[in-house]
Amino acid sequence: MLSKKVYHKLIASYGNPDSIRLNPRAAGKYDHLHHRIATMKKHMQKTGYVVILIACSMIIGSFIAFAALNSGGRIQDAAFFYWQRYFVDNVVAMATLPGVWLFFIGSLMRYLSDSGTKTLLLLIVSLLVVINSQCFIIPVSHEASAIAFQTGNLPNVSETFLALKGLEDKRGAINGLLLLGYLLIYIFCPTKRGAE
């Protein structure tokens, strides 16, 4: 059983690596702990990169799918939008939304492994992408789809649907700008030496 005095010396030693003079075993334990934490941070950082790469693939893939749906020579009548919204809803549920959340999780993992200014900025941008997607794009998307399904048999496209679709596209463009900002921060924002 350690006395209070020895216990407090151990605590003080572990709190300040420069003051480990109590005994070699204490110094060895601190070094081992420090090495394990550094190794865990490296693994978390690498995993964060992989998660972000997967997320970007999902997000970019869904952007390309949406662009392909909005282009082409077919007449964009009510029946066209009726079937288009089925595809859009599935892409959002299976790729866009999971990709956005994975993007945030990967950025969070990178921040936890290296809590510098650059990773904090990247985390904030990824959080803004999640907020814009979850709180502003998805509700409008669901509303637009509901109207498209109700008016699919009508000869003319609903004006309300077109307004909602336009709003959805504008908010999606904001996400595109946020992702571009993320890329610019990643490329041009200086990183402290040894962080990445």
Secondary structure by P-SEA (a helix, b strand, c coil): cccaaaaaaaaaaaaccccccccaaaaaaaaaaaaaaaaaaaaaaaaaaaaaaaaaaaaaaaaaaaaaaacccccccaaaaaaaaaaaaaaaaccaaaaaaaaaaaaaaaaaacccaaaaaaaaaaaaaaaaaacccaaaaaaaaaaaaaacccccccaaaaaaaaaaaaaaaaaaaaaaaaaaaacccccccccc
